[in-house]
Structure formats: structure tokens, C-alpha cells
């Protein structure tokens, strides 16, 4: 992320607020995704803006397939346990 990215997002938020936001809506929020984030640059570039602009670091590589499947299964079981997701009926193909 650079200060130029912050300025560009600020411009987009101002445009969206003026042209797309309805009177009863909250102002738009900008999110800058970056492969590397310098915390001090983010602090000084984002602090004090009238628009809410956030910077977040993202991963450029997916985790191992088995690890990903374990996490998906663990999350599904948790959601089923709390009743957020119904158990999928088994088909004859299973």
C-alpha cells in the first residue's frame, strides 16, 4: 500500500458519497487490500481522513488443500451444532 492508494480510495469514497449514497445511509467505507502492509505508513496515511478507509493484508497463496478441507469441515460441524445449517440428507451416491 502507498499513500497514492489511500488518496485514490479517498477520491472514490467522496464520489460514492456524493453520487450514490442515499440520505439515510451511512457514508461509504473504502477497503484497500494489499499483499504487504507497512503499519506505520498505514497509520499516517489513513489517520484523520473524513472517510473511513481501511487497509488489510491478504494471503497470496491458499493453504494446503487438506488443511483447508479440515477447516471447512470443522466450521460446518460447528454451524450444524448451533443450528445455523441443517444436516444435508445423504444421497444414494454417498
BADO-307692 format. One record per atom (N, C-alpha, C): residue number from 0; residue in three letters; atom name; y, x, z. Coordinates in steps of 0.2 Angstrom, whole numbers, plus 2048, in hexadecimal, padded with zeros to 3 digits. Atoms other than C-alpha are relative to their C-alpha. Layout:
BADO-307692
+-----+------+------+-----+-----+-----+
: pos : code : site :  yy :  xx :  zz :
+-----+------+------+-----+-----+-----+
: NUM :  ALA :   CA :   Y :   X :   Z :
...
+-----+------+------+-----+-----+-----+
***
This chain:
BADO-307692
+-----+------+------+-----+-----+-----+
: pos : code : site :  yy :  xx :  zz :
+-----+------+------+-----+-----+-----+
:   0 :  UNK :    N : 7FA : 804 : 800 :
:   0 :  UNK :   CA : 800 : 800 : 800 :
:   0 :  UNK :    C : 806 : 804 : 800 :
:   1 :  UNK :    N : 7F9 : 7FC : 800 :
:   1 :  UNK :   CA : 812 : 806 : 7FC :
:   1 :  UNK :    C : 805 : 7FB : 802 :
:   2 :  UNK :    N : 7FA : 805 : 7FE :
:   2 :  UNK :   CA : 823 : 7FF : 801 :
:   2 :  UNK :    C : 801 : 7FC : 7F9 :
:   3 :  UNK :    N : 7FF : 804 : 806 :
:   3 :  UNK :   CA : 824 : 7FA : 7EE :
:   3 :  UNK :    C : 7FB : 7F9 : 800 :
:   4 :  UNK :    N : 804 : 806 : 800 :
:   4 :  UNK :   CA : 815 : 7EE : 7F1 :
:   4 :  UNK :    C : 803 : 7FB : 805 :
:   5 :  UNK :    N : 7FD : 804 : 7FC :
:   5 :  UNK :   CA : 81E : 7E7 : 800 :
:   5 :  UNK :    C : 806 : 7FC : 7FD :
:   6 :  UNK :    N : 7FA : 803 : 804 :
:   6 :  UNK :   CA : 82E : 7E4 : 7F6 :
:   6 :  UNK :    C : 7FD : 7FB : 7FB :
:   7 :  UNK :    N : 802 : 804 : 805 :
:   7 :  UNK :   CA : 824 : 7DC : 7E8 :
:   7 :  UNK :    C : 7FD : 7F9 : 804 :
:   8 :  UNK :    N : 802 : 806 : 7FD :
:   8 :  UNK :   CA : 81B : 7D0 : 7F4 :
:   8 :  UNK :    C : 805 : 7FC : 803 :
:   9 :  UNK :    N : 7FB : 803 : 7FD :
:   9 :  UNK :   CA : 82B : 7CC : 7FD :
:   9 :  UNK :    C : 804 : 7FC : 7FA :
:  10 :  UNK :    N : 7FD : 803 : 805 :
:  10 :  UNK :   CA : 832 : 7C7 : 7EC :
:  10 :  UNK :    C : 7FC : 7FA : 7FE :
:  11 :  UNK :    N : 804 : 805 : 802 :
:  11 :  UNK :   CA : 823 : 7BC : 7E8 :
:  11 :  UNK :    C : 801 : 7FA : 806 :
:  12 :  UNK :    N : 7FF : 805 : 7FB :
:  12 :  UNK :   CA : 825 : 7B3 : 7F9 :
:  12 :  UNK :    C : 806 : 7FD : 800 :
:  13 :  UNK :    N : 7FA : 803 : 800 :
:  13 :  UNK :   CA : 837 : 7B0 : 7F7 :
:  13 :  UNK :    C : 800 : 7FB : 7FA :
:  14 :  UNK :    N : 801 : 805 : 806 :
:  14 :  UNK :   CA : 833 : 7A8 : 7E5 :
:  14 :  UNK :    C : 7FC : 7FA : 802 :
:  15 :  UNK :    N : 805 : 805 : 7FE :
:  15 :  UNK :   CA : 825 : 79E : 7EC :
:  15 :  UNK :    C : 804 : 7FB : 805 :
:  16 :  UNK :    N : 7FC : 804 : 7FB :
:  16 :  UNK :   CA : 830 : 798 : 7FB :
:  16 :  UNK :    C : 805 : 7FB : 7FC :
:  17 :  UNK :    N : 7FB : 804 : 804 :
:  17 :  UNK :   CA : 83E : 792 : 7EF :
:  17 :  UNK :    C : 7FE : 7FB : 7FB :
:  18 :  UNK :    N : 802 : 804 : 806 :
:  18 :  UNK :   CA : 834 : 78B : 7E1 :
:  18 :  UNK :    C : 7FA : 7FC : 801 :
:  19 :  UNK :    N : 806 : 804 : 7FF :
:  19 :  UNK :   CA : 823 : 785 : 7E8 :
:  19 :  UNK :    C : 7FF : 7FD : 807 :
:  20 :  UNK :    N : 801 : 803 : 7FA :
:  20 :  UNK :   CA : 825 : 781 : 7FA :
:  20 :  UNK :    C : 803 : 7FA : 801 :
:  21 :  UNK :    N : 7FD : 807 : 7FE :
:  21 :  UNK :   CA : 828 : 76F : 800 :
:  21 :  UNK :    C : 804 : 801 : 806 :
:  22 :  UNK :    N : 7FC : 800 : 7FA :
:  22 :  UNK :   CA : 834 : 76B : 80D :
:  22 :  UNK :    C : 7FD : 801 : 807 :
:  23 :  UNK :    N : 804 : 800 : 7F9 :
:  23 :  UNK :   CA : 827 : 768 : 81B :
:  23 :  UNK :    C : 7FB : 805 : 800 :
:  24 :  UNK :    N : 805 : 7FB : 800 :
:  24 :  UNK :   CA : 81D : 777 : 817 :
:  24 :  UNK :    C : 802 : 806 : 803 :
:  25 :  UNK :    N : 7FF : 7F9 : 7FD :
:  25 :  UNK :   CA : 81C : 788 : 820 :
:  25 :  UNK :    C : 802 : 805 : 7FA :
:  26 :  UNK :    N : 7FE : 7FC : 805 :
:  26 :  UNK :   CA : 824 : 796 : 816 :
:  26 :  UNK :    C : 7F9 : 804 : 7FE :
:  27 :  UNK :    N : 806 : 7FD : 802 :
:  27 :  UNK :   CA : 817 : 7A0 : 80B :
:  27 :  UNK :    C : 7FF : 807 : 804 :
:  28 :  UNK :    N : 802 : 7FA : 7FD :
:  28 :  UNK :   CA : 80E : 7AF : 812 :
:  28 :  UNK :    C : 7FD : 805 : 7FA :
:  29 :  UNK :    N : 803 : 7FB : 805 :
:  29 :  UNK :   CA : 80A : 7BF : 807 :
:  29 :  UNK :    C : 7FB : 804 : 804 :
:  30 :  UNK :    N : 806 : 7FC : 7FE :
:  30 :  UNK :   CA : 7FA : 7C9 : 809 :
:  30 :  UNK :    C : 7FF : 805 : 7FB :
:  31 :  UNK :    N : 801 : 7FB : 804 :
:  31 :  UNK :   CA : 7F9 : 7DA : 802 :
:  31 :  UNK :    C : 7F9 : 803 : 802 :
:  32 :  UNK :    N : 807 : 7FC : 7FF :
:  32 :  UNK :   CA : 7E7 : 7E1 : 800 :
:  32 :  UNK :    C : 800 : 807 : 7FE :
:  33 :  UNK :    N : 800 : 7F9 : 803 :
:  33 :  UNK :   CA : 7E5 : 7F3 : 7FF :
:  33 :  UNK :    C : 7FA : 804 : 802 :
:  34 :  UNK :    N : 806 : 7FC : 7FE :
:  34 :  UNK :   CA : 7D7 : 800 : 7FF :
:  34 :  UNK :    C : 801 : 805 : 805 :
:  35 :  UNK :    N : 7FE : 7FC : 7FB :
:  35 :  UNK :   CA : 7E1 : 80B : 80A :
:  35 :  UNK :    C : 806 : 7FE : 803 :
:  36 :  UNK :    N : 7FA : 803 : 7FD :
:  36 :  UNK :   CA : 7EE : 806 : 817 :
:  36 :  UNK :    C : 803 : 806 : 805 :
:  37 :  UNK :    N : 7FD : 7FB : 7FB :
:  37 :  UNK :   CA : 7FA : 812 : 820 :
:  37 :  UNK :    C : 804 : 7FC : 805 :
:  38 :  UNK :    N : 7FD : 805 : 7FB :
:  38 :  UNK :   CA : 7FE : 809 : 830 :
:  38 :  UNK :    C : 807 : 801 : 801 :
:  39 :  UNK :    N : 7F9 : 7FF : 7FE :
:  39 :  UNK :   CA : 80F : 811 : 833 :
:  39 :  UNK :    C : 804 : 7FE : 7FA :
:  40 :  UNK :    N : 7FD : 803 : 806 :
:  40 :  UNK :   CA : 814 : 80D : 821 :
:  40 :  UNK :    C : 800 : 7F9 : 800 :
:  41 :  UNK :    N : 801 : 808 : 800 :
:  41 :  UNK :   CA : 80E : 7FB : 823 :
:  41 :  UNK :    C : 805 : 7FE : 805 :
:  42 :  UNK :    N : 7FB : 802 : 7FA :
:  42 :  UNK :   CA : 818 : 7FA : 834 :
:  42 :  UNK :    C : 807 : 800 : 7FD :
:  43 :  UNK :    N : 7F9 : 7FF : 802 :
:  43 :  UNK :   CA : 828 : 800 : 82D :
:  43 :  UNK :    C : 802 : 7FC : 7FA :
:  44 :  UNK :    N : 7FE : 804 : 806 :
:  44 :  UNK :   CA : 827 : 7F7 : 81C :
:  44 :  UNK :    C : 800 : 7F9 : 801 :
:  45 :  UNK :    N : 801 : 807 : 7FF :
:  45 :  UNK :   CA : 821 : 7E6 : 823 :
:  45 :  UNK :    C : 805 : 7FD : 806 :
:  46 :  UNK :    N : 7FD : 803 : 7FA :
:  46 :  UNK :   CA : 82B : 7E5 : 833 :
:  46 :  UNK :    C : 807 : 7FD : 7FE :
:  47 :  UNK :    N : 7FA : 803 : 801 :
:  47 :  UNK :   CA : 83A : 7DA : 833 :
:  47 :  UNK :    C : 801 : 7FC : 7FA :
:  48 :  UNK :    N : 7FF : 804 : 806 :
:  48 :  UNK :   CA : 837 : 7D1 : 823 :
:  48 :  UNK :    C : 801 : 7F9 : 802 :
:  49 :  UNK :    N : 7FF : 807 : 7FE :
:  49 :  UNK :   CA : 83D : 7BF : 823 :
:  49 :  UNK :    C : 7F9 : 7FC : 7FE :
:  50 :  UNK :    N : 806 : 803 : 803 :
:  50 :  UNK :   CA : 82D : 7BB : 819 :
:  50 :  UNK :    C : 7FA : 803 : 804 :
:  51 :  UNK :    N : 805 : 7FD : 7FC :
:  51 :  UNK :   CA : 81C : 7BD : 822 :
:  51 :  UNK :    C : 7FB : 803 : 7FA :
:  52 :  UNK :    N : 804 : 7FC : 804 :
:  52 :  UNK :   CA : 813 : 7CB : 818 :
:  52 :  UNK :    C : 7FB : 804 : 804 :
:  53 :  UNK :    N : 805 : 7FD : 7FC :
:  53 :  UNK :   CA : 803 : 7D2 : 81E :
:  53 :  UNK :    C : 7FC : 805 : 7FB :
:  54 :  UNK :    N : 804 : 7FB : 804 :
:  54 :  UNK :   CA : 7F9 : 7E2 : 818 :
:  54 :  UNK :    C : 7F9 : 800 : 803 :
:  55 :  UNK :    N : 807 : 7FF : 7FD :
:  55 :  UNK :   CA : 7E6 : 7E3 : 81A :
:  55 :  UNK :    C : 7FC : 805 : 7FC :
:  56 :  UNK :    N : 804 : 7FC : 804 :
:  56 :  UNK :   CA : 7DA : 7F0 : 815 :
:  56 :  UNK :    C : 7F9 : 7FD : 7FE :
:  57 :  UNK :    N : 806 : 803 : 802 :
:  57 :  UNK :   CA : 7CB : 7EB : 80C :
:  57 :  UNK :    C : 7FB : 805 : 7FE :
:  58 :  UNK :    N : 805 : 7FB : 802 :
:  58 :  UNK :   CA : 7BA : 7F3 : 808 :
:  58 :  UNK :    C : 7FF : 800 : 7F8 :
:  59 :  UNK :    N : 801 : 800 : 807 :
:  59 :  UNK :   CA : 7B7 : 7F9 : 7F6 :
:  59 :  UNK :    C : 7F9 : 800 : 7FE :
:  60 :  UNK :    N : 807 : 800 : 801 :
:  60 :  UNK :   CA : 7A4 : 7F9 : 7F8 :
:  60 :  UNK :    C : 7FD : 7FB : 804 :
:  61 :  UNK :    N : 804 : 804 : 7FB :
:  61 :  UNK :   CA : 798 : 7EC : 7FE :
:  61 :  UNK :    C : 7FB : 803 : 804 :
:  62 :  UNK :    N : 805 : 7FD : 7FC :
:  62 :  UNK :   CA : 78D : 7EF : 80C :
:  62 :  UNK :    C : 7F9 : 800 : 7FD :
:  63 :  UNK :    N : 807 : 800 : 803 :
:  63 :  UNK :   CA : 77A : 7F3 : 809 :
:  63 :  UNK :    C : 7FE : 7F8 : 800 :
:  64 :  UNK :    N : 802 : 807 : 802 :
:  64 :  UNK :   CA : 772 : 7E3 : 802 :
:  64 :  UNK :    C : 7FC : 7FD : 806 :
:  65 :  UNK :    N : 804 : 802 : 7FA :
:  65 :  UNK :   CA : 765 : 7E2 : 811 :
:  65 :  UNK :    C : 805 : 7FE : 806 :
:  66 :  UNK :    N : 7FC : 801 : 7FA :
:  66 :  UNK :   CA : 773 : 7E3 : 81E :
:  66 :  UNK :    C : 805 : 7FA : 7FE :
:  67 :  UNK :    N : 7FD : 806 : 802 :
:  67 :  UNK :   CA : 77D : 7D6 : 814 :
:  67 :  UNK :    C : 7FC : 7F9 : 801 :
:  68 :  UNK :    N : 805 : 806 : 7FF :
:  68 :  UNK :   CA : 76E : 7CA : 814 :
:  68 :  UNK :    C : 7FF : 7FE : 807 :
:  69 :  UNK :    N : 801 : 801 : 7F8 :
:  69 :  UNK :   CA : 76B : 7CC : 827 :
:  69 :  UNK :    C : 806 : 7FD : 803 :
:  70 :  UNK :    N : 7FA : 803 : 7FE :
:  70 :  UNK :   CA : 77D : 7C8 : 82A :
:  70 :  UNK :    C : 801 : 7F9 : 7FE :
:  71 :  UNK :    N : 7FF : 807 : 803 :
:  71 :  UNK :   CA : 77D : 7B8 : 81F :
:  71 :  UNK :    C : 7FB : 7FC : 804 :
:  72 :  UNK :    N : 805 : 803 : 7FC :
:  72 :  UNK :   CA : 76D : 7B3 : 828 :
:  72 :  UNK :    C : 802 : 7FF : 807 :
:  73 :  UNK :    N : 7FD : 801 : 7F9 :
:  73 :  UNK :   CA : 774 : 7B6 : 839 :
:  73 :  UNK :    C : 805 : 7FB : 801 :
:  74 :  UNK :    N : 7FB : 805 : 800 :
:  74 :  UNK :   CA : 783 : 7AC : 835 :
:  74 :  UNK :    C : 7FE : 7F9 : 7FF :
:  75 :  UNK :    N : 803 : 806 : 802 :
:  75 :  UNK :   CA : 779 : 79E : 82D :
:  75 :  UNK :    C : 7FD : 7FD : 806 :
:  76 :  UNK :    N : 804 : 802 : 7FA :
:  76 :  UNK :   CA : 76E : 79D : 83D :
:  76 :  UNK :    C : 805 : 7FD : 805 :
:  77 :  UNK :    N : 7FB : 802 : 7FB :
:  77 :  UNK :   CA : 77E : 79C : 848 :
:  77 :  UNK :    C : 803 : 7FA : 7FE :
:  78 :  UNK :    N : 7FD : 806 : 802 :
:  78 :  UNK :   CA : 786 : 78F : 83E :
:  78 :  UNK :    C : 7FB : 7FA : 800 :
:  79 :  UNK :    N : 805 : 806 : 7FF :
:  79 :  UNK :   CA : 776 : 784 : 83E :
:  79 :  UNK :    C : 7FF : 7FF : 807 :
:  80 :  UNK :    N : 800 : 801 : 7F9 :
:  80 :  UNK :   CA : 775 : 787 : 851 :
:  80 :  UNK :    C : 805 : 7FC : 803 :
:  81 :  UNK :    N : 7FA : 804 : 7FD :
:  81 :  UNK :   CA : 786 : 780 : 854 :
:  81 :  UNK :    C : 801 : 7F9 : 7FC :
:  82 :  UNK :    N : 800 : 806 : 804 :
:  82 :  UNK :   CA : 783 : 772 : 847 :
:  82 :  UNK :    C : 805 : 800 : 7FB :
:  83 :  UNK :    N : 7FB : 800 : 806 :
:  83 :  UNK :   CA : 790 : 777 : 83A :
:  83 :  UNK :    C : 7FC : 800 : 7FA :
:  84 :  UNK :    N : 804 : 800 : 806 :
:  84 :  UNK :   CA : 782 : 779 : 82D :
:  84 :  UNK :    C : 7F9 : 7FC : 801 :
:  85 :  UNK :    N : 806 : 803 : 7FF :
:  85 :  UNK :   CA : 773 : 76E : 82B :
:  85 :  UNK :    C : 7FA : 804 : 7FD :
:  86 :  UNK :    N : 806 : 7FC : 803 :
:  86 :  UNK :   CA : 762 : 776 : 828 :
:  86 :  UNK :    C : 7FE : 7FD : 7F9 :
:  87 :  UNK :    N : 801 : 802 : 807 :
:  87 :  UNK :   CA : 75E : 776 : 816 :
:  87 :  UNK :    C : 7F8 : 7FE : 800 :
:  88 :  UNK :    N : 807 : 802 : 800 :
:  88 :  UNK :   CA : 74E : 76C : 813 :
:  88 :  UNK :    C : 7FC : 805 : 7FB :
:  89 :  UNK :    N : 804 : 7FC : 804 :
:  89 :  UNK :   CA : 740 : 777 : 80C :
:  89 :  UNK :    C : 7FD : 7FC : 7FA :
:  90 :  UNK :    N : 802 : 803 : 806 :
:  90 :  UNK :   CA : 73B : 774 : 7FA :
:  90 :  UNK :    C : 7F8 : 802 : 7FF :
:  91 :  UNK :    N : 807 : 7FE : 801 :
:  91 :  UNK :   CA : 729 : 776 : 7F3 :
:  91 :  UNK :    C : 800 : 807 : 7FD :
:  92 :  UNK :    N : 7FF : 7F9 : 803 :
:  92 :  UNK :   CA : 72F : 786 : 7EB :
:  92 :  UNK :    C : 800 : 806 : 805 :
:  93 :  UNK :    N : 7FF : 7FB : 7FB :
:  93 :  UNK :   CA : 732 : 78F : 7FC :
:  93 :  UNK :    C : 7F9 : 802 : 803 :
+-----+------+------+-----+-----+-----+
***
